Amino acid sequence: MKDKKKKCPSCFGIIDIVFPKTDDGLRTTPEACFECPHKTECLRSALKELGGLKVREEFVDRAYESGMIGFLDRWSQKKVLSRKIKEQSTKTGKV
């Protein structure tokens, strides 16, 4: 695994670089990332990290606001994400 990361660009797995918010508040992948051979693995890695879990919370909130999920689904998903965020921040020492 370490060998793979050495071959990857310095932006690998950094959520604010590989999946930044646009002016309208939505997230999108930059054009440069589409040409990168590591794009799928990079985005997956970014979404597993602390910042990625917070992005998933944004997705849940947006789905609730648009009526795609109900209150209980939102509560359940946010509870799971909150637990994962707490675990991740304990591991990394970040809050």
Distance bins in CASP14 RR format, pairs under 12 A and 6 or more apart:
PFRMAT RR
TARGET T0000
AUTHOR 0000-0000-0000
RMODE 2
METHOD distances of the structure
MODEL  1
1 7 0 0 0 0 0 1 0 0 0 0 0
1 8 0 0 0 0 0 1 0 0 0 0 0
1 41 0 0 0 0 0 1 0 0 0 0 0
1 45 0 0 0 0 0 1 0 0 0 0 0
2 8 0 0 0 0 0 1 0 0 0 0 0
4 12 0 0 0 0 1 0 0 0 0 0 0
4 13 0 0 0 0 0 1 0 0 0 0 0
4 37 0 0 0 0 0 1 0 0 0 0 0
4 38 0 0 0 0 1 0 0 0 0 0 0
4 41 1 0 0 1 0 0 0 0 0 0 0
4 42 0 0 0 0 0 1 0 0 0 0 0
4 45 0 0 0 0 1 0 0 0 0 0 0
5 11 0 0 0 0 0 1 0 0 0 0 0
5 12 1 0 0 1 0 0 0 0 0 0 0
5 13 0 0 0 0 1 0 0 0 0 0 0
5 38 0 0 0 0 1 0 0 0 0 0 0
5 41 0 0 0 0 1 0 0 0 0 0 0
5 42 0 0 0 0 0 1 0 0 0 0 0
5 45 0 0 0 0 1 0 0 0 0 0 0
6 12 0 0 0 0 0 1 0 0 0 0 0
6 38 0 0 0 0 0 1 0 0 0 0 0
7 36 0 0 0 0 0 1 0 0 0 0 0
7 37 0 0 0 0 1 0 0 0 0 0 0
7 38 0 0 0 0 1 0 0 0 0 0 0
7 41 0 0 0 0 0 1 0 0 0 0 0
7 42 0 0 0 0 0 1 0 0 0 0 0
8 14 0 0 0 0 0 1 0 0 0 0 0
8 18 0 0 0 0 0 1 0 0 0 0 0
8 36 0 0 0 0 1 0 0 0 0 0 0
8 37 0 0 0 0 1 0 0 0 0 0 0
8 38 1 0 1 0 0 0 0 0 0 0 0
8 39 0 0 0 0 0 1 0 0 0 0 0
8 41 0 0 0 0 1 0 0 0 0 0 0
8 42 1 0 0 1 0 0 0 0 0 0 0
8 45 0 0 0 0 1 0 0 0 0 0 0
8 46 0 0 0 0 0 1 0 0 0 0 0
9 17 0 0 0 0 1 0 0 0 0 0 0
9 18 0 0 0 0 1 0 0 0 0 0 0
9 32 0 0 0 0 1 0 0 0 0 0 0
9 33 0 0 0 0 1 0 0 0 0 0 0
9 35 0 0 0 0 0 1 0 0 0 0 0
9 36 1 0 0 1 0 0 0 0 0 0 0
9 37 0 0 0 0 1 0 0 0 0 0 0
9 38 1 0 0 1 0 0 0 0 0 0 0
9 39 0 0 0 0 0 1 0 0 0 0 0
9 41 0 0 0 0 0 1 0 0 0 0 0
9 42 0 0 0 0 1 0 0 0 0 0 0
10 17 0 0 0 0 1 0 0 0 0 0 0
10 18 0 0 0 0 0 1 0 0 0 0 0
10 36 0 0 0 0 0 1 0 0 0 0 0
10 38 0 0 0 0 0 1 0 0 0 0 0
10 42 0 0 0 0 0 1 0 0 0 0 0
11 17 1 0 1 0 0 0 0 0 0 0 0
11 18 1 0 0 1 0 0 0 0 0 0 0
11 19 0 0 0 0 0 1 0 0 0 0 0
11 20 0 0 0 0 0 1 0 0 0 0 0
11 29 0 0 0 0 0 1 0 0 0 0 0
11 30 0 0 0 0 1 0 0 0 0 0 0
11 32 0 0 0 0 1 0 0 0 0 0 0
11 33 0 0 0 0 1 0 0 0 0 0 0
11 36 0 0 0 0 1 0 0 0 0 0 0
11 38 0 0 0 0 1 0 0 0 0 0 0
11 39 0 0 0 0 0 1 0 0 0 0 0
11 42 1 0 0 1 0 0 0 0 0 0 0
11 43 0 0 0 0 0 1 0 0 0 0 0
11 45 0 0 0 0 0 1 0 0 0 0 0
11 46 0 0 0 0 1 0 0 0 0 0 0
12 18 1 0 0 1 0 0 0 0 0 0 0
12 33 0 0 0 0 0 1 0 0 0 0 0
12 36 0 0 0 0 1 0 0 0 0 0 0
12 37 0 0 0 0 0 1 0 0 0 0 0
12 38 1 0 0 1 0 0 0 0 0 0 0
12 39 0 0 0 0 1 0 0 0 0 0 0
12 40 0 0 0 0 0 1 0 0 0 0 0
12 41 0 0 0 0 1 0 0 0 0 0 0
12 42 1 0 1 0 0 0 0 0 0 0 0
12 43 0 0 0 0 1 0 0 0 0 0 0
12 44 0 0 0 0 0 1 0 0 0 0 0
12 45 1 0 0 1 0 0 0 0 0 0 0
12 46 0 0 0 0 1 0 0 0 0 0 0
12 49 0 0 0 0 0 1 0 0 0 0 0
13 19 0 0 0 0 1 0 0 0 0 0 0
13 33 0 0 0 0 0 1 0 0 0 0 0
13 36 0 0 0 0 0 1 0 0 0 0 0
13 38 0 0 0 0 1 0 0 0 0 0 0
13 39 0 0 0 0 0 1 0 0 0 0 0
13 40 0 0 0 0 0 1 0 0 0 0 0
13 41 0 0 0 0 1 0 0 0 0 0 0
13 42 1 0 1 0 0 0 0 0 0 0 0
13 43 1 0 0 1 0 0 0 0 0 0 0
13 44 0 0 0 0 1 0 0 0 0 0 0
13 45 1 0 1 0 0 0 0 0 0 0 0
13 46 1 1 0 0 0 0 0 0 0 0 0
13 47 0 0 0 0 1 0 0 0 0 0 0
13 48 0 0 0 0 1 0 0 0 0 0 0
13 49 1 0 0 1 0 0 0 0 0 0 0
13 50 0 0 0 0 0 1 0 0 0 0 0
13 51 0 0 0 0 1 0 0 0 0 0 0
13 52 0 0 0 0 1 0 0 0 0 0 0
13 55 0 0 0 0 0 1 0 0 0 0 0
14 20 0 0 0 0 1 0 0 0 0 0 0
14 30 0 0 0 0 0 1 0 0 0 0 0
14 33 0 0 0 0 0 1 0 0 0 0 0
14 42 0 0 0 0 1 0 0 0 0 0 0
14 43 0 0 0 0 0 1 0 0 0 0 0
14 45 0 0 0 0 1 0 0 0 0 0 0
14 46 1 0 0 1 0 0 0 0 0 0 0
14 47 0 0 0 0 0 1 0 0 0 0 0
14 49 0 0 0 0 1 0 0 0 0 0 0
14 50 0 0 0 0 0 1 0 0 0 0 0
14 51 0 0 0 0 1 0 0 0 0 0 0
14 52 0 0 0 0 0 1 0 0 0 0 0
15 21 0 0 0 0 1 0 0 0 0 0 0
15 27 0 0 0 0 1 0 0 0 0 0 0
15 29 0 0 0 0 0 1 0 0 0 0 0
15 33 0 0 0 0 0 1 0 0 0 0 0
15 42 0 0 0 0 1 0 0 0 0 0 0
15 43 0 0 0 0 1 0 0 0 0 0 0
15 44 0 0 0 0 0 1 0 0 0 0 0
15 45 0 0 0 0 1 0 0 0 0 0 0
15 46 1 0 1 0 0 0 0 0 0 0 0
15 47 1 0 0 1 0 0 0 0 0 0 0
15 48 0 0 0 0 1 0 0 0 0 0 0
15 49 1 0 0 1 0 0 0 0 0 0 0
15 50 0 0 0 0 1 0 0 0 0 0 0
15 51 1 0 1 0 0 0 0 0 0 0 0
15 52 1 0 1 0 0 0 0 0 0 0 0
15 53 0 0 0 0 1 0 0 0 0 0 0
15 54 0 0 0 0 1 0 0 0 0 0 0
15 55 1 0 0 1 0 0 0 0 0 0 0
15 56 0 0 0 0 0 1 0 0 0 0 0
15 58 0 0 0 0 0 1 0 0 0 0 0
16 27 0 0 0 0 1 0 0 0 0 0 0
16 30 0 0 0 0 0 1 0 0 0 0 0
16 46 0 0 0 0 1 0 0 0 0 0 0
16 49 0 0 0 0 0 1 0 0 0 0 0
16 50 0 0 0 0 0 1 0 0 0 0 0
16 51 0 0 0 0 1 0 0 0 0 0 0
16 52 0 0 0 0 1 0 0 0 0 0 0
16 54 0 0 0 0 0 1 0 0 0 0 0
16 55 0 0 0 0 1 0 0 0 0 0 0
17 27 0 0 0 0 0 1 0 0 0 0 0
17 29 0 0 0 0 0 1 0 0 0 0 0
17 30 1 0 0 1 0 0 0 0 0 0 0
17 32 0 0 0 0 1 0 0 0 0 0 0
17 33 0 0 0 0 1 0 0 0 0 0 0
17 36 0 0 0 0 0 1 0 0 0 0 0
17 42 0 0 0 0 1 0 0 0 0 0 0
17 43 0 0 0 0 0 1 0 0 0 0 0
17 46 0 0 0 0 1 0 0 0 0 0 0
17 51 0 0 0 0 0 1 0 0 0 0 0
18 27 0 0 0 0 1 0 0 0 0 0 0
18 28 0 0 0 0 0 1 0 0 0 0 0
18 29 1 0 0 1 0 0 0 0 0 0 0
18 30 1 0 0 1 0 0 0 0 0 0 0
18 31 0 0 0 0 0 1 0 0 0 0 0
18 32 0 0 0 0 1 0 0 0 0 0 0
18 33 1 0 1 0 0 0 0 0 0 0 0
18 34 0 0 0 0 0 1 0 0 0 0 0
18 36 0 0 0 0 1 0 0 0 0 0 0
18 38 0 0 0 0 1 0 0 0 0 0 0
18 39 1 0 0 1 0 0 0 0 0 0 0
18 40 0 0 0 0 0 1 0 0 0 0 0
18 41 0 0 0 0 0 1 0 0 0 0 0
18 42 1 0 1 0 0 0 0 0 0 0 0
18 43 1 0 1 0 0 0 0 0 0 0 0
18 44 0 0 0 0 0 1 0 0 0 0 0
18 45 0 0 0 0 1 0 0 0 0 0 0
18 46 1 0 1 0 0 0 0 0 0 0 0
18 47 0 0 0 0 1 0 0 0 0 0 0
18 49 0 0 0 0 0 1 0 0 0 0 0
18 51 0 0 0 0 0 1 0 0 0 0 0
18 52 0 0 0 0 0 1 0 0 0 0 0
18 55 0 0 0 0 0 1 0 0 0 0 0
19 26 0 0 0 0 0 1 0 0 0 0 0
19 27 1 0 1 0 0 0 0 0 0 0 0
19 28 1 0 0 1 0 0 0 0 0 0 0
19 29 1 0 0 1 0 0 0 0 0 0 0
19 30 0 0 0 0 1 0 0 0 0 0 0
19 33 0 0 0 0 1 0 0 0 0 0 0
19 39 0 0 0 0 0 1 0 0 0 0 0
19 42 0 0 0 0 1 0 0 0 0 0 0
19 43 1 0 0 1 0 0 0 0 0 0 0
19 44 0 0 0 0 0 1 0 0 0 0 0
19 45 0 0 0 0 0 1 0 0 0 0 0
19 46 1 0 0 1 0 0 0 0 0 0 0
19 47 1 0 0 1 0 0 0 0 0 0 0
19 49 0 0 0 0 0 1 0 0 0 0 0
19 51 0 0 0 0 1 0 0 0 0 0 0
19 52 1 0 0 1 0 0 0 0 0 0 0
19 54 0 0 0 0 0 1 0 0 0 0 0
19 55 1 0 0 1 0 0 0 0 0 0 0
19 56 0 0 0 0 0 1 0 0 0 0 0
19 58 0 0 0 0 0 1 0 0 0 0 0
19 59 0 0 0 0 0 1 0 0 0 0 0
20 26 0 0 0 0 0 1 0 0 0 0 0
20 27 1 0 0 1 0 0 0 0 0 0 0
20 28 1 0 0 1 0 0 0 0 0 0 0
20 29 0 0 0 0 1 0 0 0 0 0 0
20 30 1 0 0 1 0 0 0 0 0 0 0
20 32 0 0 0 0 0 1 0 0 0 0 0
20 33 0 0 0 0 0 1 0 0 0 0 0
20 43 0 0 0 0 0 1 0 0 0 0 0
20 46 0 0 0 0 0 1 0 0 0 0 0
20 51 0 0 0 0 0 1 0 0 0 0 0
20 55 0 0 0 0 0 1 0 0 0 0 0
21 27 1 0 1 0 0 0 0 0 0 0 0
21 28 0 0 0 0 1 0 0 0 0 0 0
21 29 0 0 0 0 0 1 0 0 0 0 0
21 30 0 0 0 0 0 1 0 0 0 0 0
21 51 0 0 0 0 0 1 0 0 0 0 0
21 54 0 0 0 0 0 1 0 0 0 0 0
21 55 0 0 0 0 1 0 0 0 0 0 0
21 58 0 0 0 0 1 0 0 0 0 0 0
22 28 1 0 1 0 0 0 0 0 0 0 0
22 29 0 0 0 0 0 1 0 0 0 0 0
22 30 0 0 0 0 0 1 0 0 0 0 0
25 55 0 0 0 0 0 1 0 0 0 0 0
25 58 0 0 0 0 1 0 0 0 0 0 0
25 61 0 0 0 0 0 1 0 0 0 0 0
25 62 0 0 0 0 1 0 0 0 0 0 0
26 55 0 0 0 0 0 1 0 0 0 0 0
26 58 0 0 0 0 1 0 0 0 0 0 0
26 59 0 0 0 0 0 1 0 0 0 0 0
26 62 0 0 0 0 1 0 0 0 0 0 0
27 33 0 0 0 0 0 1 0 0 0 0 0
27 43 0 0 0 0 0 1 0 0 0 0 0
27 46 0 0 0 0 0 1 0 0 0 0 0
27 47 0 0 0 0 0 1 0 0 0 0 0
27 51 0 0 0 0 0 1 0 0 0 0 0
27 52 0 0 0 0 0 1 0 0 0 0 0
27 54 0 0 0 0 0 1 0 0 0 0 0
27 55 1 0 0 1 0 0 0 0 0 0 0
27 56 0 0 0 0 0 1 0 0 0 0 0
27 58 1 0 0 1 0 0 0 0 0 0 0
27 59 0 0 0 0 1 0 0 0 0 0 0
27 62 0 0 0 0 0 1 0 0 0 0 0
28 34 0 0 0 0 0 1 0 0 0 0 0
28 43 0 0 0 0 0 1 0 0 0 0 0
28 55 0 0 0 0 0 1 0 0 0 0 0
29 35 0 0 0 0 0 1 0 0 0 0 0
29 36 0 0 0 0 1 0 0 0 0 0 0
29 39 1 0 0 1 0 0 0 0 0 0 0
29 40 0 0 0 0 0 1 0 0 0 0 0
29 42 0 0 0 0 1 0 0 0 0 0 0
29 43 1 0 0 1 0 0 0 0 0 0 0
29 46 0 0 0 0 0 1 0 0 0 0 0
29 47 0 0 0 0 0 1 0 0 0 0 0
30 36 0 0 0 0 1 0 0 0 0 0 0
30 39 0 0 0 0 0 1 0 0 0 0 0
30 42 0 0 0 0 0 1 0 0 0 0 0
30 43 0 0 0 0 0 1 0 0 0 0 0
31 39 0 0 0 0 0 1 0 0 0 0 0
32 38 0 0 0 0 0 1 0 0 0 0 0
32 39 0 0 0 0 1 0 0 0 0 0 0
32 42 0 0 0 0 0 1 0 0 0 0 0
33 39 1 0 1 0 0 0 0 0 0 0 0
33 40 0 0 0 0 0 1 0 0 0 0 0
33 41 0 0 0 0 0 1 0 0 0 0 0
33 42 1 0 0 1 0 0 0 0 0 0 0
33 43 1 0 0 1 0 0 0 0 0 0 0
33 46 0 0 0 0 0 1 0 0 0 0 0
34 40 0 0 0 0 0 1 0 0 0 0 0
34 42 0 0 0 0 0 1 0 0 0 0 0
34 43 0 0 0 0 0 1 0 0 0 0 0
36 42 1 0 0 1 0 0 0 0 0 0 0
36 43 0 0 0 0 0 1 0 0 0 0 0
38 44 0 0 0 0 0 1 0 0 0 0 0
38 45 0 0 0 0 1 0 0 0 0 0 0
38 46 0 0 0 0 0 1 0 0 0 0 0
39 45 0 0 0 0 0 1 0 0 0 0 0
39 46 0 0 0 0 0 1 0 0 0 0 0
40 46 0 0 0 0 0 1 0 0 0 0 0
40 47 0 0 0 0 0 1 0 0 0 0 0
41 47 0 0 0 0 0 1 0 0 0 0 0
41 48 0 0 0 0 0 1 0 0 0 0 0
42 48 0 0 0 0 0 1 0 0 0 0 0
42 49 0 0 0 0 0 1 0 0 0 0 0
43 49 0 0 0 0 0 1 0 0 0 0 0
43 52 0 0 0 0 1 0 0 0 0 0 0
43 55 0 0 0 0 0 1 0 0 0 0 0
44 52 0 0 0 0 0 1 0 0 0 0 0
45 51 0 0 0 0 0 1 0 0 0 0 0
45 52 0 0 0 0 1 0 0 0 0 0 0
46 52 1 0 1 0 0 0 0 0 0 0 0
46 53 0 0 0 0 0 1 0 0 0 0 0
46 54 0 0 0 0 0 1 0 0 0 0 0
46 55 0 0 0 0 1 0 0 0 0 0 0
46 56 0 0 0 0 0 1 0 0 0 0 0
47 53 1 0 0 1 0 0 0 0 0 0 0
47 54 0 0 0 0 0 1 0 0 0 0 0
47 55 1 0 0 1 0 0 0 0 0 0 0
47 56 1 0 0 1 0 0 0 0 0 0 0
47 57 0 0 0 0 0 1 0 0 0 0 0
47 58 0 0 0 0 0 1 0 0 0 0 0
47 59 0 0 0 0 1 0 0 0 0 0 0
47 81 0 0 0 0 0 1 0 0 0 0 0
47 84 0 0 0 0 0 1 0 0 0 0 0
47 88 0 0 0 0 0 1 0 0 0 0 0
48 54 0 0 0 0 0 1 0 0 0 0 0
48 55 0 0 0 0 0 1 0 0 0 0 0
48 56 0 0 0 0 1 0 0 0 0 0 0
48 84 0 0 0 0 1 0 0 0 0 0 0
48 85 0 0 0 0 0 1 0 0 0 0 0
48 87 0 0 0 0 0 1 0 0 0 0 0
48 88 0 0 0 0 1 0 0 0 0 0 0
48 91 0 0 0 0 0 1 0 0 0 0 0
48 92 0 0 0 0 0 1 0 0 0 0 0
49 55 0 0 0 0 1 0 0 0 0 0 0
49 56 0 0 0 0 0 1 0 0 0 0 0
49 84 0 0 0 0 0 1 0 0 0 0 0
49 85 0 0 0 0 0 1 0 0 0 0 0
49 87 0 0 0 0 0 1 0 0 0 0 0
49 88 1 0 0 1 0 0 0 0 0 0 0
49 89 0 0 0 0 0 1 0 0 0 0 0
49 91 0 0 0 0 0 1 0 0 0 0 0
49 92 0 0 0 0 1 0 0 0 0 0 0
49 94 0 0 0 0 1 0 0 0 0 0 0
50 56 0 0 0 0 0 1 0 0 0 0 0
50 57 0 0 0 0 0 1 0 0 0 0 0
50 81 0 0 0 0 0 1 0 0 0 0 0
50 84 0 0 0 0 1 0 0 0 0 0 0
50 85 1 0 0 1 0 0 0 0 0 0 0
50 86 0 0 0 0 0 1 0 0 0 0 0
50 87 0 0 0 0 1 0 0 0 0 0 0
50 88 1 0 1 0 0 0 0 0 0 0 0
50 89 1 0 1 0 0 0 0 0 0 0 0
50 90 0 0 0 0 0 1 0 0 0 0 0
50 91 0 0 0 0 1 0 0 0 0 0 0
50 92 1 0 0 1 0 0 0 0 0 0 0
50 93 0 0 0 0 1 0 0 0 0 0 0
50 94 1 0 1 0 0 0 0 0 0 0 0
50 95 0 0 0 0 1 0 0 0 0 0 0
51 57 0 0 0 0 1 0 0 0 0 0 0
51 58 0 0 0 0 0 1 0 0 0 0 0
51 81 0 0 0 0 0 1 0 0 0 0 0
51 84 0 0 0 0 0 1 0 0 0 0 0
51 85 0 0 0 0 1 0 0 0 0 0 0
51 88 0 0 0 0 1 0 0 0 0 0 0
51 89 0 0 0 0 1 0 0 0 0 0 0
51 92 0 0 0 0 0 1 0 0 0 0 0
51 94 0 0 0 0 1 0 0 0 0 0 0
52 58 0 0 0 0 1 0 0 0 0 0 0
52 59 0 0 0 0 1 0 0 0 0 0 0
52 81 0 0 0 0 1 0 0 0 0 0 0
52 84 0 0 0 0 1 0 0 0 0 0 0
52 85 0 0 0 0 1 0 0 0 0 0 0
52 88 0 0 0 0 1 0 0 0 0 0 0
53 59 0 0 0 0 0 1 0 0 0 0 0
53 60 0 0 0 0 0 1 0 0 0 0 0
53 77 0 0 0 0 0 1 0 0 0 0 0
53 78 0 0 0 0 0 1 0 0 0 0 0
53 80 0 0 0 0 1 0 0 0 0 0 0
53 81 1 0 1 0 0 0 0 0 0 0 0
53 82 0 0 0 0 1 0 0 0 0 0 0
53 83 0 0 0 0 1 0 0 0 0 0 0
53 84 1 0 1 0 0 0 0 0 0 0 0
53 85 1 0 1 0 0 0 0 0 0 0 0
53 86 0 0 0 0 1 0 0 0 0 0 0
53 87 0 0 0 0 1 0 0 0 0 0 0
53 88 1 0 0 1 0 0 0 0 0 0 0
53 89 0 0 0 0 1 0 0 0 0 0 0
53 91 0 0 0 0 0 1 0 0 0 0 0
53 92 0 0 0 0 0 1 0 0 0 0 0
53 94 0 0 0 0 0 1 0 0 0 0 0
54 60 0 0 0 0 0 1 0 0 0 0 0
54 61 0 0 0 0 0 1 0 0 0 0 0
54 78 0 0 0 0 0 1 0 0 0 0 0
54 81 0 0 0 0 1 0 0 0 0 0 0
54 82 0 0 0 0 0 1 0 0 0 0 0
54 84 0 0 0 0 0 1 0 0 0 0 0
54 85 1 0 0 1 0 0 0 0 0 0 0
54 88 0 0 0 0 1 0 0 0 0 0 0
54 89 0 0 0 0 0 1 0 0 0 0 0
54 94 0 0 0 0 0 1 0 0 0 0 0
54 95 0 0 0 0 0 1 0 0 0 0 0
55 61 0 0 0 0 0 1 0 0 0 0 0
55 62 0 0 0 0 0 1 0 0 0 0 0
55 81 0 0 0 0 1 0 0 0 0 0 0
55 85 0 0 0 0 0 1 0 0 0 0 0
56 62 0 0 0 0 0 1 0 0 0 0 0
56 63 0 0 0 0 0 1 0 0 0 0 0
56 77 0 0 0 0 1 0 0 0 0 0 0
56 78 0 0 0 0 1 0 0 0 0 0 0
56 80 0 0 0 0 1 0 0 0 0 0 0
56 81 1 0 1 0 0 0 0 0 0 0 0
56 82 0 0 0 0 0 1 0 0 0 0 0
56 84 0 0 0 0 1 0 0 0 0 0 0
56 85 0 0 0 0 1 0 0 0 0 0 0
56 88 0 0 0 0 0 1 0 0 0 0 0
57 63 0 0 0 0 0 1 0 0 0 0 0
57 64 0 0 0 0 0 1 0 0 0 0 0
57 74 0 0 0 0 0 1 0 0 0 0 0
57 77 0 0 0 0 1 0 0 0 0 0 0
57 78 1 0 0 1 0 0 0 0 0 0 0
57 79 0 0 0 0 0 1 0 0 0 0 0
57 80 0 0 0 0 0 1 0 0 0 0 0
57 81 1 0 1 0 0 0 0 0 0 0 0
57 82 0 0 0 0 1 0 0 0 0 0 0
57 83 0 0 0 0 0 1 0 0 0 0 0
57 84 0 0 0 0 1 0 0 0 0 0 0
57 85 1 0 0 1 0 0 0 0 0 0 0
58 64 0 0 0 0 0 1 0 0 0 0 0
58 65 0 0 0 0 0 1 0 0 0 0 0
58 77 0 0 0 0 0 1 0 0 0 0 0
58 78 0 0 0 0 0 1 0 0 0 0 0
58 81 0 0 0 0 0 1 0 0 0 0 0
59 65 0 0 0 0 0 1 0 0 0 0 0
59 66 0 0 0 0 0 1 0 0 0 0 0
59 68 0 0 0 0 1 0 0 0 0 0 0
59 69 0 0 0 0 0 1 0 0 0 0 0
59 74 0 0 0 0 0 1 0 0 0 0 0
59 77 0 0 0 0 1 0 0 0 0 0 0
59 78 0 0 0 0 0 1 0 0 0 0 0
59 81 0 0 0 0 1 0 0 0 0 0 0
60 66 0 0 0 0 0 1 0 0 0 0 0
60 67 0 0 0 0 0 1 0 0 0 0 0
60 68 0 0 0 0 1 0 0 0 0 0 0
60 69 1 0 0 1 0 0 0 0 0 0 0
60 70 0 0 0 0 0 1 0 0 0 0 0
60 71 0 0 0 0 0 1 0 0 0 0 0
60 73 0 0 0 0 1 0 0 0 0 0 0
60 74 1 0 1 0 0 0 0 0 0 0 0
60 75 0 0 0 0 1 0 0 0 0 0 0
60 76 0 0 0 0 1 0 0 0 0 0 0
60 77 1 0 1 0 0 0 0 0 0 0 0
60 78 1 0 1 0 0 0 0 0 0 0 0
60 79 0 0 0 0 0 1 0 0 0 0 0
60 80 0 0 0 0 1 0 0 0 0 0 0
60 81 1 0 0 1 0 0 0 0 0 0 0
60 82 0 0 0 0 0 1 0 0 0 0 0
61 67 0 0 0 0 0 1 0 0 0 0 0
61 68 0 0 0 0 0 1 0 0 0 0 0
61 69 0 0 0 0 1 0 0 0 0 0 0
61 70 0 0 0 0 0 1 0 0 0 0 0
61 73 0 0 0 0 0 1 0 0 0 0 0
61 74 1 0 0 1 0 0 0 0 0 0 0
61 75 0 0 0 0 0 1 0 0 0 0 0
61 77 0 0 0 0 1 0 0 0 0 0 0
61 78 0 0 0 0 1 0 0 0 0 0 0
61 81 0 0 0 0 0 1 0 0 0 0 0
62 68 0 0 0 0 1 0 0 0 0 0 0
62 69 0 0 0 0 1 0 0 0 0 0 0
62 74 0 0 0 0 0 1 0 0 0 0 0
62 77 0 0 0 0 0 1 0 0 0 0 0
63 69 1 0 1 0 0 0 0 0 0 0 0
63 70 0 0 0 0 1 0 0 0 0 0 0
63 71 0 0 0 0 0 1 0 0 0 0 0
63 73 0 0 0 0 1 0 0 0 0 0 0
63 74 1 0 0 1 0 0 0 0 0 0 0
63 77 0 0 0 0 1 0 0 0 0 0 0
63 78 0 0 0 0 0 1 0 0 0 0 0
64 70 1 0 0 1 0 0 0 0 0 0 0
64 71 1 0 0 1 0 0 0 0 0 0 0
64 72 0 0 0 0 0 1 0 0 0 0 0
64 73 1 0 0 1 0 0 0 0 0 0 0
64 74 1 0 1 0 0 0 0 0 0 0 0
64 75 0 0 0 0 1 0 0 0 0 0 0
64 76 0 0 0 0 0 1 0 0 0 0 0
64 77 0 0 0 0 1 0 0 0 0 0 0
64 78 0 0 0 0 1 0 0 0 0 0 0
65 71 0 0 0 0 0 1 0 0 0 0 0
65 74 0 0 0 0 1 0 0 0 0 0 0
66 74 0 0 0 0 0 1 0 0 0 0 0
67 73 0 0 0 0 0 1 0 0 0 0 0
67 74 0 0 0 0 1 0 0 0 0 0 0
68 74 0 0 0 0 1 0 0 0 0 0 0
68 77 0 0 0 0 0 1 0 0 0 0 0
69 75 0 0 0 0 1 0 0 0 0 0 0
69 76 0 0 0 0 1 0 0 0 0 0 0
69 77 1 0 0 1 0 0 0 0 0 0 0
69 78 0 0 0 0 0 1 0 0 0 0 0
70 76 0 0 0 0 1 0 0 0 0 0 0
70 77 0 0 0 0 0 1 0 0 0 0 0
70 78 0 0 0 0 0 1 0 0 0 0 0
71 77 0 0 0 0 0 1 0 0 0 0 0
71 78 0 0 0 0 0 1 0 0 0 0 0
72 78 0 0 0 0 0 1 0 0 0 0 0
72 79 0 0 0 0 0 1 0 0 0 0 0
73 79 0 0 0 0 0 1 0 0 0 0 0
73 80 0 0 0 0 0 1 0 0 0 0 0
74 80 0 0 0 0 0 1 0 0 0 0 0
74 81 0 0 0 0 0 1 0 0 0 0 0
74 82 0 0 0 0 0 1 0 0 0 0 0
75 81 0 0 0 0 0 1 0 0 0 0 0
75 82 0 0 0 0 0 1 0 0 0 0 0
76 82 0 0 0 0 0 1 0 0 0 0 0
76 83 0 0 0 0 0 1 0 0 0 0 0
77 83 0 0 0 0 0 1 0 0 0 0 0
77 84 0 0 0 0 0 1 0 0 0 0 0
78 84 0 0 0 0 0 1 0 0 0 0 0
78 85 0 0 0 0 1 0 0 0 0 0 0
79 85 0 0 0 0 0 1 0 0 0 0 0
79 86 0 0 0 0 0 1 0 0 0 0 0
80 86 0 0 0 0 0 1 0 0 0 0 0
80 87 0 0 0 0 0 1 0 0 0 0 0
81 87 0 0 0 0 0 1 0 0 0 0 0
81 88 0 0 0 0 0 1 0 0 0 0 0
82 88 0 0 0 0 0 1 0 0 0 0 0
82 89 0 0 0 0 0 1 0 0 0 0 0
83 89 0 0 0 0 0 1 0 0 0 0 0
83 90 0 0 0 0 0 1 0 0 0 0 0
84 90 0 0 0 0 0 1 0 0 0 0 0
84 91 0 0 0 0 0 1 0 0 0 0 0
85 91 0 0 0 0 0 1 0 0 0 0 0
85 92 0 0 0 0 0 1 0 0 0 0 0
85 94 0 0 0 0 1 0 0 0 0 0 0
85 95 0 0 0 0 1 0 0 0 0 0 0
86 92 0 0 0 0 0 1 0 0 0 0 0
86 93 0 0 0 0 0 1 0 0 0 0 0
86 94 0 0 0 0 0 1 0 0 0 0 0
86 95 0 0 0 0 1 0 0 0 0 0 0
87 93 0 0 0 0 0 1 0 0 0 0 0
87 94 0 0 0 0 0 1 0 0 0 0 0
88 94 0 0 0 0 1 0 0 0 0 0 0
88 95 0 0 0 0 0 1 0 0 0 0 0
89 95 1 0 1 0 0 0 0 0 0 0 0
END
